[in-house]
Amino acid sequence: MRRVAILSLHTSPLAQPGVGDGGGMNVYVRELVSALAHAGIDCTTYTRAWKQDLPREILVEPNHKVVHIPAGSVDMPKDHMIDIVPEFTDGVLGHIRANGGTDIVHANYWLSGIAGHSIKHELDIPLVSTFHTFARVKALGGDPESDLRERAETEVIGCSDAICVSCTEEERQFIQLYGTPPGSMEIVAPGVEHAFFAPGDKRGARKALDLGDGPVLLFVGRIQPLKGAAVAVESLAALNRKDATLLIVGGASGVDGETEMALVRTAIEENNLHQQVRFVEPQAHHILSTYYRAADVVLVPSRSESFGLVALEAAACGTPVIANAVGGLLTIVEHGRTGFLVADRRPDVFAKHIAQILNDPALAVQMSVNAAERAKNYTWSFAAARLRRAYADLTSRDRVVCK
């Protein structure tokens, strides 16, 4: 049985998405590691201790363990975590050595990548990196990152034995911005848990959420500039339908979260939408399926998105998605067939496509069927199978050497 050390320094796979820095990456790590464990890979996920009195180790299921590494204060902002990477790295190394070693280290996000880079050299094992977001990609979307992150990512890329991306579009963009890496590139598309996320009764979902019969638009995500909740509000305003409701499921996140929340509330105020926008606190992941089923349209106006789990989960529930035409959203949303893609996050174009779906019941039904059918191609077991093959290849070939 292969043993893999999974690094998720800044956010725990056990934390609720939509709270603090928790989002799609939490779901990705938790579900993919679970699928690997079911396939017989012995996985230990290392994450920073993020609140007081956490158990040192939690056995999630057979072959799937989460270890909390003390590193910095429990309420440390993500922007300061670069300072505790050495402490986290030492804690991970200590646990690995005390428990018989590991065969591969798989880092998630650039902070974990720095730790994984050190662990690769300390233990002479392959390093797999999944960045989830890249500094240069975010800069293209108007969200520049620090020079420190840029340098760190470049170093980790240069020593990674394999880099996992979610789709061909992310691979294309990576090569365009960073060139061909010395290690292999593996496309490991995220999956969706179809037992939870599947088409269901819209009327029943709306009753459960105390919603009426009018059109329902849905935004799910952290309130931060990148995700574009304010664009969703402006799109509702441009739609100009007093019977429509916008649900915003998620909380303020990151250093700009409260500022973005203020912008969202200003947009509501200026457009007199107080009675049409409902804020919903972050929900347990499986509960989101009720919100997806209740909605007529899910809006994903992110400035950049390596994949877009919200779009995939909505599609799996048979709900058309209207998304900004970037990154992995170009793969998930088939324009005119499962939803619509919008260039440059224009609220007027979002509103035009929302109206198309609302005003054409036959189109809405066909998009629902197409979206659910397309989403069936994405499973966590398939993602795990791709990753298992990548792991097997790495253990049988020479490692990438840092330049």
Steps between C-alpha positions, in 0.01 A plus 500: 500500500637840403513766769438862407547810714243758390581860599221754550670757719266800497158334509374173638303255286279456806410870518170620354530658154398865489637576846826697525740370235302180447366444150520262208849387599366358826250292307761399242750374757242324715319323217806411294687360802189301594489350150872418517447332837216290358739392222754373753739796530606574857445877528594735781391861457705757692335831578571784740321485835231763436317510833562413863469147639508318166600133524853439379370237256155419362433173320243608243462152354728202429818619320398866554645692796524874571786625718494848656842665514541786752643798311430859595190635671173326416344820365796600281393664170602315186713796389731444799538125467815522294677567830398165653579277201832382656324412827229313311760319288693385807178372659409301190850353469496399866168319463602326177827375650329381817246303299712303257550750217303568184543433129373827350427854620208675328470874569185706454538878448825694485556518877482122522723487193782673687470243778477216249813623323700470825347164587588361156869571559501394865344161427609451136146434379300631201310829530158541342355852495143618451500879519122557464576860403810649338634849571541588132149380414351706782695805384344466153157515665585814695605338829879543520690299759824581681845466346576253778220269385610537139858396585389217728266354239771513236740311728242235588404456134870451418535213747160330471510150357139540392263798484127428509260728316124464478435527126657561160429874526699525823781298340501732196508810715775358722729424204429841350596679822769274648627288212535123500592380850787256562259248655191347346163673474199297606139597432303391805151644463307538825187295550160537655327279755199394295330342801448855631511714188237376259177638348210518744163657568526879461169559675609296802836677515332841494258399772793387716668839451180702541512635147203602287419428137695792348834461319792405726860590418780349707857604581709262712848603611712706731435874500825630352584700186612191307161326525284792391192504725456867410476399133218265591314788668555729201375222272179477705459876466550481123243219478238748628255243633340580834392139550858364483704407807878473528641271767860568603636200690837566665688735729765770479847354445857627496643846558262655245192306609336773705577760233336280238200442726463877526502525119232232478280683750556829317387337174188375676432847644557688175273266305233475770526122519456454876194281456657292224841400640530250781832429674545143622782396732739231372334161483624147557618371164229239440227751593597713199322251274165634630600852399613387154172316441296799615669739256407576141853619425835487681732799444878453507657839415851420629790706360705180476421139580732202461198272479179610672345235725189712557430494127549123485283429805223725366514323164480161673178620663364595159524876545627715210813701578587846369871561558784730413690357204826415678708199601328174580158658457565481125510122543202457731250732330409420141375833363140485383464133600552468877510870580670813374850652511543875539811695403630762744238443774251743343182517710288599200609185313442286809151649522430435130583131539307472827196637317549248217476213746214646702293591193545170314387202713591253226856637485526484881390135504737401221793680665418326827509157335819580308677637808421198718605261224830681442576506874482120511843496333658639818549261792746494787577134433615585148711789635659262751575246228683766296698604805587141594652448155700820540628387840601162357692663215691726740624222724661328201694788345773747589405807694505854366815678618483865606688736272 
